[in-house]
Amino acid sequence: MTTKFIAADGTPLDDELIKELAAEAEQGFPNSDLTNEPAPWSRREPMETHSLRVPTQLWELLEQQAQQHDMSVSEYTRQTLTRGLLAQMN
């Protein structure tokens, strides 16, 4: 028996599509690009510096990904953090 799911936008998700999406996710979404989208906060707002403890491997990954996307580590981290938090809220 096939379990049927419907996405929030009404798209039916069958087993085949779920397998395709899972494979793409496991590959790190190779056909997707992280873009500089407007942040949900105003860039005119003053930014504050905060310390964040992260494992060395995570920091190195942030540096690598920021460089690949031609962004500063701070900008890449803000964008990635924002996307993750907004995704959880939706």
C-alpha positions as CSV (number, residue, x, y, z in Angstrom):
1,M,0.0,0.0,0.0
2,T,1.3,3.4,-1.0
3,T,1.1,6.2,1.6
4,K,-0.1,9.5,0.0
5,F,1.0,12.9,1.1
6,I,0.0,16.4,0.0
7,A,2.5,19.3,0.2
8,A,1.4,22.6,1.7
9,D,1.0,24.0,-1.8
10,G,-1.4,21.1,-2.8
11,T,1.2,19.1,-4.7
12,P,0.7,15.4,-4.3
13,L,3.8,13.6,-3.1
14,D,4.1,10.0,-4.2
15,D,6.8,7.5,-3.3
16,E,8.8,8.2,-6.4
17,L,8.9,11.9,-5.9
18,I,9.8,11.5,-2.2
19,K,12.7,9.2,-3.3
20,E,13.9,11.8,-5.8
21,L,13.7,14.6,-3.2
22,A,15.5,12.5,-0.6
23,A,18.3,11.7,-3.1
24,E,18.7,15.3,-4.0
25,A,18.9,16.3,-0.3
26,E,21.5,13.6,0.4
27,Q,23.6,15.0,-2.4
28,G,23.3,18.5,-0.8
29,F,20.9,19.9,-3.4
30,P,23.6,20.0,-6.2
31,N,21.4,22.0,-8.7
32,S,20.5,24.7,-6.1
33,D,22.2,27.9,-5.5
34,L,22.3,30.0,-2.3
35,T,21.6,33.5,-3.4
36,N,21.8,36.9,-1.7
37,E,18.2,37.5,-0.9
38,P,17.0,40.5,1.1
39,A,17.2,39.7,4.8
40,P,14.0,40.0,6.8
41,W,15.6,42.7,8.8
42,S,16.6,46.1,7.6
43,R,20.3,46.4,6.7
44,R,20.1,49.9,8.2
45,E,19.5,48.4,11.6
46,P,22.7,48.4,13.7
47,M,24.2,44.9,14.0
48,E,25.6,43.5,17.2
49,T,28.5,41.2,17.6
50,H,27.8,38.0,19.5
51,S,30.1,35.1,20.3
52,L,29.0,31.7,19.1
53,R,30.9,28.5,20.0
54,V,30.9,26.0,17.1
55,P,33.1,22.9,16.4
56,T,36.1,23.5,14.2
57,Q,34.6,21.4,11.4
58,L,31.5,23.4,11.3
59,W,33.4,26.7,11.2
60,E,35.6,25.3,8.4
61,L,32.4,24.3,6.5
62,L,31.0,27.8,7.0
63,E,34.2,29.3,5.6
64,Q,34.2,26.9,2.6
65,Q,30.6,27.5,1.7
66,A,30.8,31.3,2.1
67,Q,33.8,31.3,-0.2
68,Q,32.0,29.2,-2.8
69,H,29.1,31.6,-2.7
70,D,31.3,34.7,-2.8
71,M,30.1,35.9,0.6
72,S,31.7,36.8,3.9
73,V,31.4,34.2,6.6
74,S,29.2,36.6,8.6
75,E,26.8,37.2,5.7
76,Y,26.6,33.5,4.8
77,T,26.0,32.6,8.5
78,R,23.3,35.2,8.9
79,Q,21.6,34.0,5.7
80,T,21.8,30.3,6.6
81,L,20.6,31.0,10.1
82,T,17.7,33.1,8.9
83,R,16.7,30.5,6.3
84,G,16.7,27.7,8.9
85,L,14.7,29.7,11.4
86,L,12.2,30.9,8.9
87,A,11.8,27.3,7.6
88,Q,11.0,26.2,11.1
89,M,8.4,28.9,11.5
90,N,6.5,27.9,8.3
